Each structure stands twice: as structure tokens, then as C-alpha cells.
Amino acid sequence: MRTTLLATSVLALAIAAPSVHAHQAGDIIVRAGAITVQTYENSSGVQGDRGGLAGNYLGGKATLNNDTQLGLNVAYMVTDHVGVELLAATPFSHDVNLRGVGGGSLDGKLGSFKHLPPTLSAVYYPMDSGSAFQPYVGAGINYTWFFDESVSSSAKAPGKDFTSLNIKNSWGWAAQVGADYMLTDSIMLNGQVRYIDIDTTAYAGHAAGRVKVDVDVKPFVYMVGLGYKF
């Protein structure tokens, strides 16, 4: 009985799938869901940059935490197989921590910041438009905008004496893989993974001058959600 039921279900899916019309030229696809930035930062040592700290090498490194927000991307199908896509999200928030800086005397939470990583990509869908399952690959360019930088109260405290935090905006390349599964002609499940090249420099004001640290973030970005095709 179970074997018969399973065979019937598989046959029903096989018959139903071709009736779903997936992506075609002129379609507009909007996807939304939970998006996570998982950082894999590679930081230079902290270097004195200005004032009494100029030329002093303080060593150590800067680290960032991960964050999850609401992700949104919009794609326009130029042909049945090629689309142009824009990634957006609500602002990501990260804490900046120092480790091994100044022999450990300056370690701890330096501060926090927010960023937006809009990414424009060309995307290729290899399957024909009659397939309910639509995997894709893409590549493009990313601009990361950093804002709302602030120094933590512990970093402002006597003995650490940090006064400000500023992070340079960044241009870089991005790549992605993903897949849509059409539930109806208009509604789909979506999953995607992106790699984004983010190279930036952070500057921290200090009572004795200013320090800087180069941070090569290179996060993986994961998103799972739903999509709608217009």
C-alpha cells in the first residue's frame, strides 16, 4: 500500500511540474526572507596613524560579529535564461572588538556600526522556462555603505580613551549561487548563498591621536525566503 501511494505521489508531481511556468523574459521577481551576514574577517594589526600615536605599531586585530536581517532582492529577466538582480536589506549591525592590541591593554569592545551592502548582479538560469526547479549562478559588484559608527562606553573609559570610530565605504565584487522552486506560476521558495569582497579601513580617534586597522571582511551571505513573480 505504501509503495503504491509513493508511486502515485511521484507520478502526480511529475505530471504537475511541467504545468508550472517558471522564469521568462520580461518577468519581474521579488524575493524576501531572512538574510545572515557571516563574517570571515582578516584584520591587519592596529597602527598609530596620527598625533602622538603616529608610527606606533600596536599589533593585535579587530573582529566583527555576525548579524541577521530582512533581505530583499529584485530581479528582471532580460531573456529566459539571463536576469539582472539587485540585493538590498534592512541595515546590518555589528560590534567591533579589539584583541591583543597594545599588549591587551586596549582589548574589548571598541564600538559598533551599521552597514548596507547593495549588490548588483547578472544572473544565469540554465534550466528551461518549463522547469519548476530553477537553480542559478550570478556575479556582480557590491557597494558597502557604513554608517552610525559609535564608540562603546568601555572604550571611552579612562585607560582606553577612545573618542570616535569611522569606517570607509567599500567597493568590491560579489558572486552567488541559488535556486527557486515554483509552488505556483507566481509564488516560489528561494535559497541563496553569496560571497562578497569587502575591504575597508577603520579609524579610531584616541586621546593621544588616532589609530587605524585594515579589515578584509569577505563575508558569506545566506538568505532563505519566498519570492513572487510579476
Buried (B, 14 or more C-beta within 10 A) or exposed (E): EEEEEEEEEEEEEEEEBEEBBBBBEEBEBEBBBEBBBEBEBEBBBBBBBBEEBEEBEBBBBBBBBEBBBBBBBBBBBBEBBBBBBBBBBEBBBBBBBBBBBBEEEBBBBBBBBBBBBBBBBBBEBEBEBEBBBBBBBBEBBBBBEBEEBBBBEEBBEEEBEBEBBBBBEBEBEBBBEBBBBBEEEBEBBBBBBBBBBBBBBBBBBBEBBBBBBBBBBBBBBBBBBBBEBE
